[in-house]
Amino acid sequence: CDMRGLLGFLILFLLSKRMPMHGQEIADELAKRRGDRPSPGTIYPALRSLKDLGFLSEEKEGKTITYRLSPKGEKAFEIAKKRFTRTFLGVIT
């Protein structure tokens, strides 16, 4: 199953559970949960897009950038979680 369409949701979900996280930590956690690791060419554009939407804030320390949900991102995640649940509740039987 191709999960690219859910990548933004998954990133918001992970950051809702633990903040801050850097890109490699997010990729590692996704690999544990999905069984495959997203490439840097997939994860970093998704992070940039979420940041551009105002859903993430970032903090740079040396070469390391850590991400956390912004207040707008927390609200967006809550809305997305409700929509996800409403859409997929009962799909797995």
C-alpha positions as CSV (number, residue, x, y, z in Angstrom):
1,C,0.0,0.0,0.0
2,D,1.4,3.4,-1.0
3,M,1.3,5.6,2.0
4,R,2.7,8.8,0.4
5,G,-0.6,10.5,0.6
6,L,-0.6,10.1,4.4
7,L,2.9,11.2,5.0
8,G,2.0,14.7,6.2
9,F,-0.6,13.2,8.6
10,L,1.9,10.7,9.9
11,I,4.5,13.4,10.6
12,L,1.9,15.5,12.4
13,F,0.9,12.4,14.4
14,L,4.5,11.6,15.4
15,L,5.1,15.1,16.5
16,S,1.9,15.1,18.5
17,K,3.4,12.2,20.5
18,R,6.9,13.5,20.9
19,M,8.5,16.9,20.3
20,P,10.9,18.1,19.2
21,M,12.2,15.6,16.6
22,H,14.7,16.0,13.8
23,G,14.1,14.6,10.3
24,Q,16.2,11.5,10.9
25,E,14.2,10.7,14.0
26,I,11.0,11.1,12.1
27,A,12.2,8.8,9.3
28,D,13.4,6.2,11.9
29,E,10.0,6.2,13.6
30,L,8.2,5.9,10.3
31,A,10.4,3.0,9.4
32,K,9.5,1.2,12.6
33,R,5.8,1.8,12.1
34,R,5.6,1.2,8.4
35,G,8.4,-1.2,7.7
36,D,10.2,1.0,5.2
37,R,12.1,4.2,5.6
38,P,11.1,7.2,3.6
39,S,14.0,8.7,1.6
40,P,15.4,12.1,2.3
41,G,13.8,13.2,-1.0
42,T,10.4,12.3,0.4
43,I,10.7,13.3,4.1
44,Y,12.3,16.7,3.8
45,P,10.0,18.1,1.2
46,A,7.1,17.0,3.3
47,L,8.5,18.7,6.4
48,R,9.2,21.9,4.3
49,S,5.6,21.8,3.0
50,L,4.1,21.4,6.5
51,K,6.4,24.3,7.7
52,D,5.2,26.5,4.8
53,L,1.6,25.8,5.8
54,G,2.4,27.0,9.3
55,F,1.9,23.6,10.9
56,L,5.5,23.2,12.1
57,S,8.1,25.4,13.7
58,E,11.7,24.6,13.4
59,E,14.8,25.3,15.5
60,K,18.3,25.1,14.1
61,E,21.2,24.1,16.3
62,G,24.3,23.8,14.2
63,K,23.4,21.6,11.3
64,T,20.5,19.9,13.1
65,I,17.0,21.2,12.5
66,T,14.3,20.0,15.0
67,Y,10.6,20.3,14.3
68,R,7.6,20.7,16.6
69,L,3.9,21.3,16.0
70,S,2.9,24.9,16.0
71,P,-0.5,25.9,17.5
72,K,-1.9,25.9,14.0
73,G,-0.4,22.4,13.4
74,E,-1.9,21.1,16.6
75,K,-5.3,22.3,15.4
76,A,-4.8,20.9,11.9
77,F,-3.8,17.5,13.4
78,E,-6.9,17.3,15.5
79,I,-9.1,18.1,12.5
80,A,-7.2,15.6,10.3
81,K,-7.4,12.9,13.1
82,K,-11.2,13.3,13.2
83,R,-11.5,13.1,9.4
84,F,-9.2,10.1,9.3
85,T,-11.2,8.3,12.0
86,R,-14.5,9.1,10.3
87,T,-13.2,7.9,7.0
88,F,-11.4,4.7,8.1
89,L,-13.4,3.6,11.1
90,G,-14.8,0.2,10.3
91,V,-12.6,-0.4,7.2
92,I,-10.7,-3.1,9.0
93,T,-12.9,-6.0,10.0
